[in-house]
Amino acid sequence: MNAYIERVLAETKAKNANEPEFLQTVEEVLSSLEPVINAHPEYEKACLLERMVEPERTIEFRVVWMDDNLQYHVNRGYRVQYNAALGPYKGGLRFASNVNLSIIKFLGFEQTFKDALTCLPIGGAKGGSDFSPIGRSDGEVMRFCQAFMTEFHRHIGQDIDCPAGDVGVGGREVGYLYGQYRRIVGAAEFGAMSGKAVCTGGSILRPEATGFGAVYYLREVLKHDGKGIEGLRVAMSGYGNVGWGIMKKIDELGGKVTYFAGPDGYIHDPDGVCGEEKLNFILEMRAKDPMHCKPYADKFGVEFVEGQKCWGVKDVDVYMPAATQNDVNMEWAKKIAESGVPYYIEVGNMPTTNDALAFLMEQKHLTVAPSKAVNACGVSVSELEMAQNAQRIYWTAEEVDAKMEAIMKNIYDASVEAAERYGLGYNLVAGANIAGFQKVADAMMAQGIF
Ligand code: GLU
């Protein structure tokens, strides 16, 4: 390994020893940059990697709110404003009980490269809280969001930082957060948050964007091998906003999601999650109880395998992990490799442990695509939302969809080109890291040292 990368990795490990998720992503990204760093000795002189791994700003704050029984609760809010060399900080807010600084930093670091890959003018950030909306009433969620924004508003703005949703932060939460922001600043500053409902300045297709974009990316991967989505069978994990969008688009394009997994086990529906009834049922099921997918099996009379993941099933063409981080470890990766299934398309952020990812990439029969490219359409449509807000206009669904397709094709092409340029062959994982890194690096070098 390049000595400069090795040194920065060692220093980062020493400085952030209590942040395993953050160290995992830094190691994954930096270790794929070797040929670029070798070709640019000036980066070491400019301390470029040291600057990249250190967030520009880390904000932690107290959030106090009252539940329906008039009890007070104290949660912690976070925003890691990672890198604004390319534009205003951009990235979601995650509300989940396991949120901590390590998770927000890993997400912010990934976001910086993902946002750069979109070729849109946005920097990278991530935030959230250890508050979980699961099991909370609507009033409790609203009061939490208002309390969160009462502190948070001073750190964001349409030219500063534009947060959006992530796990646990959907349209409802963004609505409450943006409403409180608007009341505090006393202006309809739409561009200070994205993922808003269309009636309050949101972009059409934003809720579907990440899932649809993942399928547009998959279409490019298949096209490379002379294949298409028609007749394709997919096994996935997750059926949140992103997973649901994938199911919908795959169905529209003539493929089938025949397996999907939730926290309680997995579903096998040989006919696929197709048609309005099934897709709507998924939405209802998730709204009632996001921890169980078994009701789908009860409703449609299909198989449910309790407590298991569907990685390793053989009667599919593509695996798409679209749930949480580290869903696929070495044990599951071995099953995936043995199955002979030819495509492993990451969707959720960091769904694969580093050893499992390296192992999967070594399998000759397998094409591996990285989440920071595959799931980049969500943040891309967020940026399109900012662009529409700045012009005070709405684009039509056709206009937004055409831009989504073009952005995803561009991300795929840029990744392929970057890997080839550095003699790495058809390597979508390294290609995405290099293409994203190069954009951020160029902007940082051009702006001088600060
Ligand atoms: N949380 C999403 C992501 O990981 C969306 C971020 C955004 O729209 O700003 O990219």
Boltz pocket constraint, residues with backbone or C-beta under 6 A from the ligand:
constraints:
  - pocket:
      binder: B
      contacts: [[A, 90], [A, 91], [A, 92], [A, 93], [A, 162], [A, 163], [A, 164], [A, 165], [A, 166], [A, 167], [A, 194], [A, 195], [A, 375], [A, 376], [A, 378], [A, 379], [A, 380], [A, 382]]
      max_distance: 6.0
